[in-house]
């Protein structure tokens, strides 16, 4: 089983980047891990619902181009199932039981995920009812995966 993390946007904050690298190293000792960082679209100051939809669609196309048919996809969405470490582990086990070669965790850009990405997902997961910056969510996901896969 391989873990893929597909994210939109970059992490500019050095303290977030350092933690991500620490968790990547820990996870890779137990399972192959691929972190796929996609360029986010610029958001104009004057934004309409049409522009929001177009940005999400463009970012969604980039995400979908990196997902294989053999991937089990877990989209991080605020309205997804509330997850804890044991449920994340269960998602990984479910992917293996379905014969998938990898599980792809998807984190959208600052405007969220396109409908097409959510539709492709095998499950929608959430860590909280709160909205977190996508850079911080990347750190949180990596920490949960490191703990789930490698233990404390």
RAVENJO-V901877 format. One line per field, one symbol per residue. ss: DSSP state (@ for helix, = for strand, . for the rest). A space follows every 50 residues. Layout:
ss->???
This chain:
ss->.=======.....@@@@@@@@@@@@@@@...=======..........@@ @@@@@@@@@@@@@@@.....============..@@@@@@@@@@@@@... .======.=..=..@@@@@@..====.......@@@@@@@@@@@@@@@@@ ..
